[in-house]
Amino acid sequence: MLHALVDGDAEDYRMLADMLTYLEAWPALGELIAQAGRSGDADVREIGEEFYRSHRGLLP
């Protein structure tokens, strides 16, 4: 699923992160956060950092 976001922008990452949070899909959210951290886009990295800070206690 996450391979589809290779060309995703910050809005795509935020929408998916919000959905994964709503579904309490913590392993998938952790993968998304890690992928965001490797992005060349500073806005995408910031979303990853934001979701990590907000949910780190729930991530595997």
N, C-alpha and C positions, 0 to 999 in steps of 0.2 A: 504494500500500500504506500509506504513512504517513498519508494523510488519514483513515484509519480510527481513528487514535489521537487525534484531536482531543479526544475526551472520555475518553481513556485516563487511568488513574491511574498512580502510580509503579510499581506491580507490573507493569502492562502494559508500560511502557517498559523496565523491567529485563529482563523475559522476552524481549522482542524484541531488545534490545541483546545479551543473552547469546547468542541464536540467531544473530544476524548476526555476532557475533564467532566463534562456532563454525564458521560457514560461510565465514569470512574474506571477508565481503561488505563490504569497507571503504567503497566509495562510499555504500552504503545506510546503514551505520553513521554515516558523516559527516552524512548527511541527518537521521538520527534525533537525533543529538547537537544539530544546529542547531535542530531543531524543539523539542527538550526545553529548549533555552536560551530559547526564546520563550514557554514555558509560564508561566501564572500560578501554578502549583503549585510551591512551593519544593522539595518532595521530588523532583519530576520534573526540575527544573533541576539539583539536586544529582547525580542519576544521570547526566545529560548531562555534567556537569563531571567526574565520576568516570571515565566511559568515555573522555572526551577525554584526561584525564591519563594513563590507562593505555595508550591506543592511538594517541596523536597522531602517532607516527612511522610508522604504517601508513596513516593517512588520506590521501586525495588532496588 
